[in-house]
Amino acid sequence: MPAMQPSARLERATVALEDRVILRAIDLEVAPGITVLRGPNGAGKTTALRALAGLLPLLRGAREVAGELLYLGHRPQLLHGLSVRENLAFFMAFRGRGGDAAAAIARWGLAADADRPVERLSVGQRRRAALARLDAEPCDVIVLDEPFAELDQEGVGLVREALNAAVARGAAVLIASHAHPEIDRDAVRVYSIHDGALAGA
Amino acid sequence: MSARRAWLVAARELRADLRQPDGVVAAATFMAALILLQSIVVGPQVARESGVAPALYWIALLFAALVTALRSFDRELEDDALDAVLALPGGRDALYAGKVLALAGTLALVGLVGGLLAIAFLDLAIALPGHLGLATALGIVALPGIVVLDVALTLRLRARAALVPVLALPVLVPQLVAATSASAAALAGDASASLAWSALLLAIALVYAVLGLTIVPTAIE
């Protein structure tokens, strides 16, 4: 079987923050399907994800992404003052996608609170609102930092459904996560990172 | 850079300002307080005769711009909303241009309130209203480009609230001098001087916009 072409990759990527090297020449490939990045706190998972999303400059190495990328960090990334509906509508319009966010809002159980400012929602609701972007913005490459944090069992199930749907349409998904055996089972590849270096795949 | 995306960021910003108007209210209150204090402390006669009124107006508007821009980026840092925009295709350019557009809109409102208060409390006689309107409009257009650039560059620095004015003020001196001189000339009835200073304001606005669009997308983190 031919090797799958990666949709995104970091090649010999080195990242330094405030004179401290956080990532040490890592090679990370994200092919269609789910790729998991494991590692203890402070190992460099978030830095690797942010580097792949283009949010951090590389000191050395290269970054390649084929297609549009969606990055969801470990905080909700929603603008306070706007409602869930307005936040999602902004992202959809920015990417030039038509339609409204109603379907995504309903699927994530937020219909009753869709027009409340996001800062008035609970932590879990805000998390769901952020993850509703998975449905509102179907992208080729999806980068998720601890997507199961602050979610109840139903929320975890919704994330897995959304990821399976993304994979079914050919998306490449990279997830930084602590222990989640269900996701490891779904993954085509699992990386481990320790002290800024990949320990193996 | 996509004008559509810049407009989307500006509309998002203005909508959030409407819901959380603390930054805009602080800017307008600051502007109004300075003009009222000027009318009491300096008195309308001195303010009119020495050109103090235009100078204080533009200094007040500059600080209003800094307050509004700082609040705008503070809101982006809550829940890491900034990351979501930066990770979008074309997000960095659009973020800068959208913030500049939104700040220009806010300053137009604050400037109008301040201008009306100045006319009322300082009993200003305007010799050339059209020239004053042009000078004010161009002065407002020239401000946001550099203010947003300054706030964006200091985004992750500690004590940035103190650093922003210190770093911005030297760069803003040409804008302040040109806007004050253009407004003072329009009040005094010197059409050619007002137009010449207004032309300089236009040039400053263009230079700051190009600088911002060049620097911010690569520098912002």
Boltz contact constraints between the chains, C-beta under 6 A:
constraints:
  - contact:
      token1: [A, 53]
      token2: [B, 87]
      max_distance: 6.0
  - contact:
      token1: [A, 55]
      token2: [B, 83]
      max_distance: 6.0
  - contact:
      token1: [A, 55]
      token2: [B, 86]
      max_distance: 6.0
  - contact:
      token1: [A, 71]
      token2: [B, 87]
      max_distance: 6.0
  - contact:
      token1: [A, 73]
      token2: [B, 80]
      max_distance: 6.0
  - contact:
      token1: [A, 73]
      token2: [B, 83]
      max_distance: 6.0
  - contact:
      token1: [A, 75]
      token2: [B, 79]
      max_distance: 6.0
  - contact:
      token1: [A, 75]
      token2: [B, 80]
      max_distance: 6.0
  - contact:
      token1: [A, 76]
      token2: [B, 79]
      max_distance: 6.0
  - contact:
      token1: [A, 77]
      token2: [B, 80]
      max_distance: 6.0
  - contact:
      token1: [A, 77]
      token2: [B, 81]
      max_distance: 6.0
  - contact:
      token1: [A, 77]
      token2: [B, 83]
      max_distance: 6.0
  - contact:
      token1: [A, 77]
      token2: [B, 84]
      max_distance: 6.0
  - contact:
      token1: [A, 78]
      token2: [B, 79]
      max_distance: 6.0
  - contact:
      token1: [A, 79]
      token2: [B, 16]
      max_distance: 6.0
  - contact:
      token1: [A, 79]
      token2: [B, 81]
      max_distance: 6.0
  - contact:
      token1: [A, 80]
      token2: [B, 75]
      max_distance: 6.0
  - contact:
      token1: [A, 80]
      token2: [B, 78]
      max_distance: 6.0
  - contact:
      token1: [A, 81]
      token2: [B, 16]
      max_distance: 6.0
  - contact:
      token1: [A, 81]
      token2: [B, 19]
      max_distance: 6.0
  - contact:
      token1: [A, 81]
      token2: [B, 20]
      max_distance: 6.0
  - contact:
      token1: [A, 82]
      token2: [B, 16]
      max_distance: 6.0
  - contact:
      token1: [A, 90]
      token2: [B, 12]
      max_distance: 6.0
  - contact:
      token1: [A, 93]
      token2: [B, 8]
      max_distance: 6.0
  - contact:
      token1: [A, 94]
      token2: [B, 5]
      max_distance: 6.0
  - contact:
      token1: [A, 94]
      token2: [B, 8]
      max_distance: 6.0
  - contact:
      token1: [A, 94]
      token2: [B, 88]
      max_distance: 6.0
